[in-house]
């Protein structure tokens, strides 16, 4: 075997190994709902768990109870399948909703017409306990993204 043939085979083997290493270093899929930066950019920014006025279970009063979810990043995030739940397991599921960059959406308890800034759970009873509860935002895979709790020992933001 000549030296040039051996050199060409070694070069070809090295190139093949490099290509294989590059392919295995790439992610299998780019799932926009489970990227690390989504965890950092989508947060529970505010909670109105005790609506002002009388708790008369009117739709107006129910809609004064809300959780605000904010995308602090520049890129939009697909929230389809993400959930917002309370400590008792009552859950709202985002359905075909994309949260634009640097924007917020309020998730109201009562009924209403969904828009880019407000979505409605269509409940007839209050979801959030006034004394103590925890709002948890999870992505479509069930991974906790953010939570906010109140009562007991005060108001706490968890990341």
Secondary structure, 3 states (H helix, E strand, C coil): CCHHHHHHHHHHHHHHHHHHHHHHHCCCCCCCCCCHHHHHHEEEEEEECCCCCCCCCCHHHHCCCEEEEEECCCCCEECCCCEEECCCCCEEECCCCEECCCEEEEEECCCCCCCCCEEECCCCCCCCCCCCEEEEEECCCCCEEEEEEECCCCCEEEC
